[in-house]
Amino acid sequence: MKPLHHVAPTLLSTAAALCVALSAPAFAQLTPTHPDLVYAVVGPQPLRLDLYLPAGAPTPRPTLIYIHGGGWANGDKAPLPPLGALALNQGFAVASINYRLTSQAAQFAPEPVTFPAQIHDVKGAVRWLRANAGVYGLDASRFASFGPSAGGHLCALLATSGDAPEIEGAVGGNLGFSSRVQAAIDFFGPTDLLNMQPDVLIPPGSVVDHDDPSSGESKLIGWSLPGQGIGDIRANLNNPVAPYPALVELCNWANPITWVDAGDPPMFIGHGTNDNVVPVRQSTRLSAALFAAGVEHDFRAVPLAGHGLSGPINDVAVAFLRAKLIGPDRPSVGTPLCAGDSVLDACPCGNASFDGANTGCVHSLFVGANLNAVGAASVASDTLELRADSMPNGTVLFFQGAVFLPGGSVLDDGVRCVGTPITRLGTKLTVQGWASYPAPADARVSVRGGASAGDTLYYQAWYRDSAPHCTNATSNLTNALAITWTP
């Protein structure tokens, strides 16, 4: 698949920047159209889902499958979260499912409640929905999944392991139907269980010891007695003595990144940079794996957000779904502008705009930002941290800013960059696919690039390599991030 060329994330500081974003309406708690539908029976217990159908939407309807979070041990299919309600309002049917939790061993005995029970249940729900699509007016060719945290993990695993026999299972039957989805939204889900603790950044630190036997990951794998835990498995990665080879394999099977290949569906990934429950590097790992495989995806590392996302990112995520599953009447999101090096004849690989134009190149990816107001909110005192994600490892990135002169050309993909002064801000080496300027450890410096109050700057990162990814160009440029500096 052709990788998605990312659009800029929403910036939440009104004092230092002005960005346009869609805002989610407030939703009252919704009542399912078809509550408590049984999609499977496991041991003595039924597994149920709630189905919400949008009023007045044409059939067959695209369907969003919501997988709740709760550390694989808690949570429920109700109530429907705001993103699900927003999708319903946009014409999607929404199925909210329950699955076996690690805290429910007694309820489901003698059937297990450790992995792969959870993904077996989720895949069983997808197959049931596809088998019964005609009954409820669903379009079996347009299924998407969404989940936060542990639900995000299962959502990403569902998306990357479509029809993989190793973890398909037979829950609920309907084995003649596919468990694949055609798009996915993963909000801050774990993607590499053995590296959860090593991925913790300080700050923000972690309120969870992921290596401990009491952690959700340890309980998910079923290695949760004293002296056990994910940390013990990681310490014995190469130990040939049982049960470690089987435990390592089980952890790898539980990792969405294990199953990534070029046939995976488009994915939207959201994660707060201050998440102290699931490290943001878990999403960076997934994004890097998708990038390496050429899978279309949009990764948003949301500045300063913790373990939980809301507001504008819900709108952007649903717009992503609409773009993939509904059609061209989708809203426009992001900044589709290109800014290149003025010494070149043309913009070096501009980003494709969100309207789906087939422009840009393989390495046109996303630039994020942290805005930190220091003192008064003015061009003299505010600072900005730029961040580029999903870049190739070990690449030198050039961070730059450009002021578009009044009366100058409005630049778009491939338009010549004439009369546009470029301020080269600095360079950074990518680590695990991302880099920031200034780096958190650096002294805070101004990146206004000569802008005055009222000016709008367009920030980007780019690098050069020897591969002709774009016609007559070997530079690879991110999309532009628009910042309006105020007095």
C-alpha positions as a printed NumPy array, in Angstrom:
array([[  0.   ,   0.   ,   0.   ],
       [  1.058,   3.579,  -0.547],
       [  1.988,   5.215,   2.787],
       [ -0.167,   8.092,   3.973],
       [  1.471,  11.486,   3.934],
       [  0.643,  12.84 ,   7.327],
       [ -1.138,  16.052,   8.178],
       [ -0.196,  18.26 ,  11.095],
       [ -1.632,  17.577,  14.554],
       [ -3.853,  20.057,  16.308],
       [ -2.003,  22.546,  18.517],
       [ -3.758,  23.292,  21.757],
       [ -2.122,  26.586,  22.826],
       [ -4.305,  29.527,  21.835],
       [ -1.841,  32.025,  23.271],
       [  1.078,  31.091,  21.046],
       [ -0.562,  29.544,  17.989],
       [ -3.733,  29.609,  15.999],
       [ -4.873,  26.362,  14.379],
       [ -8.186,  25.39 ,  12.868],
       [ -9.674,  22.104,  14.107],
       [-13.039,  20.444,  14.136],
       [-14.644,  20.212,  17.562],
       [-16.669,  17.238,  18.708],
       [-20.246,  17.882,  19.773],
       [-21.378,  16.785,  23.205],
       [-23.195,  13.477,  23.186],
       [-25.65 ,  12.184,  25.722],
       [-25.368,   8.555,  26.754],
       [-26.771,   6.54 ,  23.881],
       [-29.058,   3.524,  23.907],
       [-28.088,   0.64 ,  21.609],
       [-30.46 ,  -0.158,  18.77 ],
       [-29.81 ,  -3.854,  19.443],
       [-28.422,  -4.4  ,  22.966],
       [-26.726,  -7.546,  24.274],
       [-26.548,  -9.537,  21.064],
       [-24.828, -12.859,  21.736],
       [-22.013, -13.416,  19.276],
       [-20.487, -16.483,  20.949],
       [-20.664, -18.766,  23.964],
       [-17.379, -19.601,  25.709],
       [-17.571, -22.257,  28.405],
       [-20.703, -21.462,  30.399],
       [-20.823, -17.764,  29.46 ],
       [-22.236, -15.854,  26.491],
       [-20.177, -13.082,  24.913],
       [-22.277, -10.082,  23.922],
       [-22.111,  -6.921,  21.855],
       [-24.256,  -3.799,  21.553],
       [-25.131,  -2.612,  18.059],
       [-25.927,   1.049,  17.391],
       [-27.449,   1.948,  14.019],
       [-27.389,   5.542,  12.714],
       [-30.78 ,   7.08 ,  12.041],
       [-31.444,   7.812,   8.389],
       [-28.076,   6.585,   7.098],
       [-28.173,   4.68 ,   3.812],
       [-27.615,   0.947,   3.9  ],
       [-25.459,  -1.014,   3.869],
       [-23.568,   0.985,   6.48 ],
       [-19.841,   1.087,   7.237],
       [-19.276,  -0.315,  10.714],
       [-16.954,   0.719,  13.542],
       [-16.144,  -2.01 ,  16.084],
       [-15.356,  -0.544,  19.51 ],
       [-13.027,  -2.564,  21.794],
       [-12.977,  -1.147,  25.328],
       [ -9.863,  -0.689,  27.43 ],
       [ -9.167,  -1.533,  31.072],
       [ -5.81 ,  -3.322,  31.221],
       [ -7.359,  -6.518,  29.816],
       [ -8.821,  -7.021,  33.319],
       [-11.627,  -4.445,  33.578],
       [-14.036,  -2.462,  31.429],
       [-17.286,  -3.018,  29.598],
       [-18.914,  -2.425,  26.227],
       [-21.067,   0.359,  27.697],
       [-21.199,   3.281,  27.654],
       [-20.166,   4.162,  24.117],
       [-17.239,   6.643,  24.154],
       [-17.411,  10.052,  22.444],
       [-15.489,   8.861,  19.378],
       [-18.003,   6.054,  18.88 ],
       [-20.885,   8.486,  19.26 ],
       [-19.232,  10.826,  16.759],
       [-18.82 ,   7.999,  14.256],
       [-22.48 ,   7.056,  14.732],
       [-23.431,  10.664,  14.017],
       [-21.33 ,  10.493,  10.832],
       [-23.247,   7.524,   9.423],
       [-21.335,   4.559,  10.85 ],
       [-22.989,   1.644,  12.566],
       [-21.111,   0.994,  15.808],
       [-20.701,  -2.404,  17.454],
       [-19.354,  -2.308,  21.014],
       [-18.088,  -5.693,  22.165],
       [-17.236,  -7.479,  25.372],
       [-14.428, -10.025,  25.515],
       [-12.87 , -12.261,  28.169],
       [-10.985, -10.387,  30.89 ],
       [ -8.089, -11.743,  32.902],
       [-10.113, -11.125,  36.078],
       [-12.888, -13.498,  34.944],
       [-11.251, -16.912,  35.33 ],
       [-14.062, -18.189,  37.554],
       [-16.824, -17.069,  35.179],
       [-15.339, -18.734,  32.107],
       [-13.786, -21.861,  33.657],
       [-12.672, -24.246,  32.307],
       [-11.894, -21.968,  29.326],
       [ -8.779, -19.761,  29.737],
       [ -8.863, -15.989,  30.154],
       [ -5.211, -15.357,  29.263],
       [ -3.906, -14.512,  25.81 ],
       [ -4.886, -15.379,  23.093],
       [ -8.408, -15.54 ,  24.579],
       [ -8.997, -11.804,  24.05 ],
       [ -8.058, -11.675,  20.37 ],
       [ -9.947, -14.926,  19.733],
       [-13.066, -13.246,  21.112],
       [-12.549, -10.05 ,  19.126],
       [-12.044, -11.964,  15.898],
       [-15.11 , -14.053,  16.691],
       [-17.154, -10.857,  17.051],
       [-15.911,  -9.566,  13.692],
       [-16.8  , -12.832,  11.963],
       [-20.276, -12.81 ,  13.587],
       [-20.897,  -9.239,  12.434],
       [-19.816, -10.111,   8.914],
       [-21.976, -13.257,   8.89 ],
       [-24.987, -11.22 ,  10.04 ],
       [-24.294,  -8.079,   8.032],
       [-27.385,  -8.572,   5.87 ],
       [-29.637,  -8.863,   8.913],
       [-28.588,  -5.491,  10.328],
       [-27.816,  -3.547,   7.158],
       [-24.027,  -3.55 ,   7.592],
       [-21.517,  -3.365,   4.762],
       [-19.259,  -6.378,   5.291],
       [-16.61 ,  -4.805,   3.048],
       [-16.269,  -1.686,   5.232],
       [-15.385,  -2.683,   8.796],
       [-13.121,  -0.602,  11.036],
       [-11.944,  -1.055,  14.616],
       [-11.266,   1.415,  17.419],
       [ -9.925,   0.966,  20.917],
       [ -8.095,   2.875,  23.679],
       [ -5.257,   1.458,  25.8  ],
       [ -5.748,  -2.336,  26.131],
       [ -8.546,  -1.935,  23.595],
       [ -6.091,  -0.09 ,  21.353],
       [ -3.733,  -3.052,  21.637],
       [ -6.487,  -5.452,  20.538],
       [ -7.599,  -3.045,  17.816],
       [ -4.078,  -2.837,  16.375],
       [ -3.58 ,  -6.582,  16.748],
       [ -6.862,  -7.207,  14.923],
       [ -5.783,  -4.877,  12.118],
       [ -2.304,  -6.316,  11.651],
       [ -3.148, -10.014,  12.063],
       [ -6.163, -10.29 ,   9.769],
       [ -6.915, -13.99 ,   9.186],
       [ -3.547, -15.046,  10.707],
       [ -4.201, -18.703,  11.591],
       [ -1.897, -18.647,  14.643],
       [ -4.245, -16.359,  16.591],
       [ -7.528, -16.654,  14.684],
       [ -9.252, -19.076,  17.029],
       [-12.743, -20.463,  16.51 ],
       [-14.812, -18.482,  19.016],
       [-18.416, -18.271,  17.836],
       [-17.764, -20.234,  14.656],
       [-18.562, -18.477,  11.341],
       [-15.153, -19.616,  10.153],
       [-16.118, -19.096,   6.548],
       [-16.092, -15.341,   7.168],
       [-13.037, -13.11 ,   7.418],
       [-11.937, -11.358,  10.597],
       [-10.17 ,  -8.599,   8.662],
       [-10.969,  -4.93 ,   9.09 ],
       [-10.489,  -2.259,   6.434],
       [ -9.296,   0.544,   8.748],
       [ -8.344,   0.966,  12.401],
       [ -7.942,   3.614,  15.121],
       [ -5.49 ,   2.731,  17.889],
       [ -5.417,   5.146,  20.813],
       [ -2.343,   4.653,  23.045],
       [ -2.349,   0.854,  22.884],
       [  0.629,  -1.357,  23.833],
       [  2.37 ,  -2.789,  20.783],
       [  5.484,  -4.552,  22.157],
       [  4.842,  -6.104,  25.573],
       [  8.43 ,  -7.069,  26.337],
       [  9.58 ,  -3.472,  25.872],
       [  6.902,  -1.64 ,  27.833],
       [  9.172,  -0.909,  30.811],
       [ 12.312,  -0.122,  28.751],
       [ 10.217,   2.34 ,  26.702],
       [  9.31 ,   4.475,  29.728],
       [ 10.657,   8.011,  29.383],
       [ 11.497,  10.241,  32.368],
       [  9.63 ,  12.511,  32.314],
       [  6.779,  11.61 ,  32.367],
       [  7.781,   8.354,  34.072],
       [  5.326,   5.555,  34.732],
       [  2.73 ,   4.807,  37.386],
       [  2.953,   1.123,  36.411],
       [  5.831,  -1.321,  36.787],
       [  5.216,  -3.232,  33.582],
       [  7.811,  -5.852,  34.491],
       [  6.112,  -6.78 ,  37.761],
       [  4.032,  -9.985,  38.011],
       [  1.034,  -7.837,  38.994],
       [  1.084,  -5.793,  35.761],
       [ -1.678,  -6.106,  33.224],
       [  0.788,  -7.444,  30.651],
       [  2.034, -10.157,  33.011],
       [ -1.523, -11.231,  33.79 ],
       [ -2.415, -11.173,  30.098],
       [  0.391, -13.608,  29.288],
       [ -0.396, -15.711,  32.379],
       [  3.01 , -15.291,  34.024],
       [  1.88 , -13.452,  37.137],
       [  2.981, -15.432,  40.195],
       [  5.676, -14.106,  42.556],
       [  9.052, -14.168,  40.81 ],
       [  7.461, -14.182,  37.375],
       [  6.292, -11.254,  35.219],
       [  7.179,  -9.678,  31.89 ],
       [ 10.575,  -8.592,  33.249],
       [ 11.444, -12.205,  33.989],
       [ 10.506, -13.231,  30.438],
       [ 12.649, -10.452,  28.972],
       [ 15.579, -11.548,  31.133],
       [ 15.228, -15.042,  29.666],
       [ 14.73 , -14.221,  25.995],
       [ 17.422, -16.685,  24.937],
       [ 16.884, -19.271,  27.657],
       [ 16.124, -22.599,  25.935],
       [ 14.677, -24.132,  29.099],
       [ 10.891, -24.434,  29.328],
       [  8.672, -22.504,  29.73 ],
       [ 10.633, -19.507,  28.406],
       [ 10.625, -20.285,  24.664],
       [  6.824, -20.657,  24.778],
       [  6.399, -17.491,  26.859],
       [  8.568, -15.45 ,  24.492],
       [  6.576, -16.732,  21.528],
       [  3.315, -15.899,  23.282],
       [  4.493, -12.338,  23.967],
       [  5.521, -11.951,  20.336],
       [  2.171, -13.277,  19.14 ],
       [  0.465, -10.699,  21.377],
       [  2.468,  -7.846,  19.79 ],
       [  0.732,  -5.996,  16.931],
       [  4.166,  -5.167,  15.47 ],
       [  4.856,  -8.897,  14.993],
       [  2.163,  -9.221,  12.347],
       [  2.699,  -6.02 ,  10.343],
       [  2.931,  -6.537,   6.591],
       [  2.165,  -4.621,   3.432],
       [ -1.394,  -5.95 ,   3.28 ],
       [ -2.495,  -4.291,   6.507],
       [ -5.336,  -1.734,   6.434],
       [ -4.877,   2.022,   6.934],
       [ -4.372,   2.897,  10.593],
       [ -4.754,   6.05 ,  12.681],
       [ -2.607,   6.119,  15.844],
       [ -3.035,   8.617,  18.679],
       [ -0.875,   8.847,  21.801],
       [ -0.175,  11.533,  24.406],
       [  3.458,  12.511,  24.885],
       [  2.917,  12.645,  28.668],
       [  1.279,   9.215,  28.93 ],
       [  2.56 ,   7.636,  32.156],
       [  0.655,   4.354,  31.735],
       [  1.506,   3.231,  28.191],
       [  4.769,   4.83 ,  26.964],
       [  4.414,   6.875,  23.777],
       [  7.33 ,   4.91 ,  22.327],
       [  4.968,   1.948,  22.014],
       [  3.088,   3.852,  19.327],
       [  6.352,   5.019,  17.776],
       [  7.297,   1.349,  17.42 ],
       [  4.038,   0.556,  15.655],
       [  4.347,   3.586,  13.388],
       [  7.927,   2.656,  12.48 ],
       [  6.882,  -0.929,  11.679],
       [  4.007,   0.287,   9.501],
       [  6.327,   2.755,   7.782],
       [  8.885,   0.027,   7.057],
       [  6.17 ,  -2.171,   5.55 ],
       [  4.694,   0.654,   3.477],
       [  1.369,   0.633,   5.32 ],
       [ -0.773,   3.755,   5.073],
       [ -1.056,   5.331,   8.499],
       [ -1.351,   8.586,  10.424],
       [  0.492,   8.832,  13.762],
       [ -0.389,  11.724,  16.079],
       [  1.785,  12.151,  19.169],
       [ -0.387,  14.675,  21.01 ],
       [  1.688,  17.266,  22.891],
       [  1.407,  17.146,  26.685],
       [ -1.59 ,  14.749,  26.679],
       [ -1.622,  11.93 ,  29.215],
       [ -3.252,   8.504,  29.206],
       [ -6.445,   9.54 ,  27.494],
       [ -7.331,  11.529,  24.396],
       [-10.407,  13.603,  23.681],
       [-11.687,  16.588,  21.774],
       [-10.262,  17.491,  18.355],
       [ -8.301,  14.269,  17.847],
       [-11.602,  12.363,  17.86 ],
       [-12.775,  14.487,  14.938],
       [ -9.539,  13.942,  13.034],
       [ -9.672,  10.181,  13.645],
       [-13.273,   9.931,  12.434],
       [-12.387,  12.089,   9.425],
       [ -9.655,   9.519,   8.71 ],
       [-12.295,   6.755,   8.799],
       [-14.601,   8.708,   6.539],
       [-11.769,   9.212,   4.082],
       [-11.1  ,   5.478,   3.979],
       [-14.605,   4.018,   4.206],
       [-17.191,   6.583,   3.11 ],
       [-15.875,   8.735,   0.308],
       [-14.974,  12.127,  -1.085],
       [-17.467,  14.175,   0.949],
       [-15.111,  13.987,   3.918],
       [-14.095,  17.2  ,   5.7  ],
       [-10.707,  18.708,   5.004],
       [ -8.24 ,  18.442,   7.897],
       [ -4.713,  19.677,   8.332],
       [ -2.309,  21.871,   6.394],
       [ -1.828,  20.785,   2.759],
       [  0.969,  23.275,   2.069],
       [  4.453,  22.529,   0.879],
       [  7.548,  24.616,   1.617],
       [ 10.828,  23.719,  -0.059],
       [ 14.406,  24.866,  -0.14 ],
       [ 14.553,  28.124,  -2.137],
       [ 17.834,  27.14 ,  -3.795],
       [ 16.135,  24.223,  -5.532],
       [ 14.04 ,  24.433,  -8.667],
       [ 10.94 ,  22.94 ,  -7.042],
       [  9.583,  21.805,  -3.716],
       [ 11.404,  18.607,  -2.757],
       [  8.668,  16.047,  -2.259],
       [  5.77 ,  17.973,  -0.789],
       [  3.235,  16.276,   1.4  ],
       [ -0.011,  14.999,  -0.106],
       [ -2.969,  16.987,   1.133],
       [ -5.721,  15.288,   3.082],
       [ -8.098,  15.356,   0.128],
       [ -6.455,  12.192,  -1.151],
       [ -4.413,  13.678,  -3.998],
       [ -1.826,  11.193,  -5.167],
       [  1.091,  13.551,  -4.741],
       [  3.979,  13.612,  -2.331],
       [  6.419,  10.756,  -1.826],
       [  7.195,   7.783,   0.354],
       [  9.006,   9.788,   2.998],
       [  6.613,  12.729,   3.275],
       [  5.65 ,  12.15 ,   6.871],
       [  4.382,  14.065,   9.841],
       [  5.829,  16.815,  11.982],
       [  4.453,  17.377,  15.45 ],
       [  4.945,  20.204,  17.889],
       [  4.951,  21.076,  21.555],
       [  4.172,  24.676,  22.374],
       [  5.352,  25.916,  25.737],
       [  4.431,  29.429,  26.817],
       [  7.125,  31.01 ,  28.983],
       [  6.068,  34.219,  30.697],
       [  3.848,  36.481,  28.621],
       [  2.337,  35.004,  25.465],
       [  4.371,  36.867,  22.871],
       [  6.741,  36.228,  20.014],
       [  9.572,  37.233,  22.31 ],
       [  8.89 ,  34.713,  25.066],
       [  7.13 ,  31.663,  23.645],
       [  9.121,  28.612,  22.654],
       [  8.331,  25.826,  20.257],
       [  9.541,  22.234,  20.081],
       [  9.201,  20.552,  16.691],
       [  9.022,  16.79 ,  16.406],
       [  9.176,  14.511,  13.355],
       [  7.869,  10.967,  13.732],
       [  8.062,   7.789,  11.631],
       [ 11.283,   8.789,   9.936],
       [ 13.993,   6.267,   8.977],
       [ 16.34 ,   5.444,  11.849],
       [ 19.744,   7.108,  11.905],
       [ 18.766,   9.853,   9.452],
       [ 19.956,  13.444,   9.801],
       [ 16.861,  15.663,   9.734],
       [ 16.918,  19.359,   8.835],
       [ 14.351,  21.421,  10.718],
       [ 13.359,  24.648,   8.981],
       [ 10.816,  27.454,   8.983],
       [  9.492,  29.582,   6.155],
       [  7.516,  32.828,   6.061],
       [  5.214,  33.09 ,   3.072],
       [  5.502,  36.65 ,   1.845],
       [  2.329,  38.704,   1.319],
       [  1.33 ,  38.54 ,  -2.332],
       [  3.545,  35.538,  -2.979],
       [  2.411,  32.28 ,  -4.492],
       [  0.288,  29.954,  -2.398],
       [  2.448,  26.872,  -2.463],
       [  1.019,  23.403,  -2.933],
       [  2.564,  20.035,  -3.741],
       [  5.093,  20.378,  -6.546],
       [  4.827,  24.161,  -7.012],
       [  8.103,  26.02 ,  -7.389],
       [  9.384,  27.599,  -4.181],
       [ 10.149,  31.085,  -5.478],
       [ 10.637,  34.095,  -3.224],
       [ 10.143,  32.108,  -0.04 ],
       [ 12.879,  32.783,   2.539],
       [ 13.923,  29.643,   4.386],
       [ 15.42 ,  29.746,   7.875],
       [ 17.412,  26.606,   8.616],
       [ 16.836,  25.998,  12.324],
       [ 19.071,  23.026,  12.999],
       [ 19.687,  19.336,  12.498],
       [ 18.991,  16.272,  14.607],
       [ 19.669,  12.544,  14.216],
       [ 16.616,  10.277,  14.35 ],
       [ 16.411,   7.657,  17.085],
       [ 13.749,   4.944,  16.838],
       [ 12.292,   6.852,  13.908],
       [ 11.829,  10.257,  15.504],
       [ 13.694,  13.42 ,  16.415],
       [ 12.846,  16.76 ,  17.957],
       [ 14.277,  20.256,  17.692],
       [ 15.26 ,  21.59 ,  20.072],
       [ 15.638,  18.259,  21.864],
       [ 14.229,  18.241,  25.41 ],
       [ 17.749,  18.281,  26.843],
       [ 18.794,  21.288,  24.766],
       [ 18.681,  24.849,  25.987],
       [ 15.395,  26.405,  24.938],
       [ 15.924,  28.487,  21.832],
       [ 13.68 ,  30.567,  19.655],
       [ 12.514,  28.866,  16.463],
       [ 10.561,  31.859,  15.205],
       [ 12.892,  32.07 ,  12.218],
       [ 12.643,  35.86 ,  12.087],
       [  8.871,  36.001,  12.312],
       [  7.196,  39.055,  13.78 ],
       [  3.897,  39.282,  15.641],
       [  1.11 ,  38.353,  13.263],
       [  3.334,  36.331,  10.928],
       [  2.48 ,  32.746,  10.092],
       [  5.425,  30.383,   9.774],
       [  5.327,  26.974,   8.138],
       [  7.658,  24.537,   9.866],
       [  8.96 ,  21.342,   8.322],
       [ 11.633,  18.698,   8.617],
       [ 13.39 ,  17.039,   5.698],
       [ 16.34 ,  14.885,   4.746],
       [ 18.188,  13.85 ,   1.588],
       [ 19.043,  10.354,   0.481],
       [ 20.233,   8.685,  -2.701],
       [ 16.947,   7.079,  -3.714],
       [ 14.832,   8.876,  -6.334],
       [ 11.61 ,   8.694,  -4.326],
       [ 10.185,  11.612,  -6.277],
       [ 10.763,  12.724,  -9.837],
       [ 13.96 ,  14.776, -10.12 ],
       [ 14.3  ,  15.057,  -6.365],
       [ 16.119,  13.249,  -3.616],
       [ 14.831,  15.316,  -0.714],
       [ 12.059,  14.04 ,   1.511],
       [  9.928,  16.659,   3.171],
       [  7.268,  16.474,   5.868],
       [  4.04 ,  18.391,   5.636],
       [  4.04 ,  22.001,   6.781],
       [  2.939,  22.863,  10.307],
       [  1.351,  26.327,  10.403],
       [  2.041,  28.493,  13.47 ],
       [  0.662,  32.024,  13.773],
       [  2.698,  34.054,  16.246],
       [  0.685,  36.598,  18.242],
       [  1.764,  39.702,  20.171]])
